[in-house]
Amino acid sequence: MTAKPAPIEIDIHELIAGRWSPRAFSDKPIERAQLHRLLEAARWAPSSNNLQPWRFIAFDRHRDEAAFKRVFDTLAPSNQKWNVNVPLFICVTALTLTPKGEANRTAA
Ligand SMILES: Cc1cc2nc3c(=O)[nH]c(=O)nc-3n(C[C@H](O)[C@H](O)[C@H](O)COP(=O)(O)O)c2cc1C
């Protein structure tokens, strides 16, 4: 991964100063164990009332090209340009109702 530190004005944590949004990706396949690890990390994010409304759907180009393409086609053309090589999309969705059937205002 390329280092691209932000030009910070005062000292902040390196995880924040060092983060940036890449616009180019390798086409190298993502290993199942690596994907599993990513999702394990994601599911430990905090949520309102600990409802954990997120659901993740992975689209692996090397497993199901047609499904992957359907997701790719939903991207704006400007985003398709820099996502053209990616091996995997993870769509993040959310349950908008609580287990009691009420609206979860923080789901999004
Ligand atoms: C809600 C949100 C939506 C964004 N949508 C796009 C997008 O559609 N295309 C894109 O190239 N970048 C998108 N970005 C990335 C921002 O443009 C980027 O975070 C900003 O330029 C700062 O750059 P950095 O993340 O590398 O520090 C989005 C960022 C956020 C927070």
The ligand as a Tripos MOL2 file, in Angstrom:
@<TRIPOS>MOLECULE
LIG
   31    33     1     0     0
SMALL
NO_CHARGES

@<TRIPOS>ATOM
      1 C1        -20.2460    9.7410    1.4490 C.3       1 LIG1
      2 C2        -19.0730    9.7830    0.4960 C.ar      1 LIG1
      3 C3        -19.2780    9.5210   -0.8390 C.ar      1 LIG1
      4 C4        -18.2040    9.5290   -1.7460 C.ar      1 LIG1
      5 N1        -18.4520    9.2260   -3.0430 N.ar      1 LIG1
      6 C5        -17.4110    9.1610   -3.9020 C.ar      1 LIG1
      7 C6        -17.6240    8.7690   -5.2520 C.ar      1 LIG1
      8 O1        -18.7510    8.5010   -5.6870 O.2       1 LIG1
      9 N2        -16.5590    8.6840   -6.0580 N.ar      1 LIG1
     10 C7        -15.3010    8.9450   -5.6330 C.ar      1 LIG1
     11 O2        -14.3710    8.8260   -6.4290 O.2       1 LIG1
     12 N3        -15.0550    9.3400   -4.3550 N.ar      1 LIG1
     13 C8        -16.0710    9.4450   -3.4860 C.ar      1 LIG1
     14 N4        -15.8470    9.7900   -2.1730 N.ar      1 LIG1
     15 C9        -14.4640   10.0740   -1.7250 C.3       1 LIG1
     16 C10       -14.1770   11.5480   -1.4580 C.3       1 LIG1
     17 O3        -14.1770   12.2910   -2.6360 O.3       1 LIG1
     18 C11       -12.8040   11.5880   -0.7630 C.3       1 LIG1
     19 O4        -12.9590   10.9370    0.4850 O.3       1 LIG1
     20 C12       -12.2930   13.0010   -0.5580 C.3       1 LIG1
     21 O5        -11.9190   13.5410   -1.7930 O.3       1 LIG1
     22 C13       -11.0510   13.0500    0.3520 C.3       1 LIG1
     23 O6         -9.9950   12.2550   -0.1520 O.3       1 LIG1
     24 P1         -9.3260   11.1060    0.7190 P.3       1 LIG1
     25 O7        -10.4450   10.1750    1.1770 O.co2     1 LIG1
     26 O8         -8.3350   10.4070   -0.1830 O.co2     1 LIG1
     27 O9         -8.6550   11.7730    1.9030 O.co2     1 LIG1
     28 C14       -16.9020    9.8180   -1.2720 C.ar      1 LIG1
     29 C15       -16.7010   10.0850    0.0770 C.ar      1 LIG1
     30 C16       -17.7690   10.0550    0.9580 C.ar      1 LIG1
     31 C17       -17.5110   10.3180    2.4210 C.3       1 LIG1
@<TRIPOS>BOND
     1     1     2 1
     2     2     3 ar
     3     2    30 ar
     4     3     4 ar
     5     4     5 ar
     6     4    28 ar
     7     5     6 ar
     8     6     7 ar
     9     6    13 1
    10     7     8 2
    11     7     9 ar
    12     9    10 ar
    13    10    11 2
    14    10    12 ar
    15    12    13 ar
    16    13    14 ar
    17    14    15 1
    18    14    28 ar
    19    15    16 1
    20    16    17 1
    21    16    18 1
    22    18    19 1
    23    18    20 1
    24    20    21 1
    25    20    22 1
    26    22    23 1
    27    23    24 1
    28    24    25 2
    29    24    26 1
    30    24    27 1
    31    28    29 ar
    32    29    30 ar
    33    30    31 1
@<TRIPOS>SUBSTRUCTURE
     1 LIG1         1 GROUP 0 **** ****
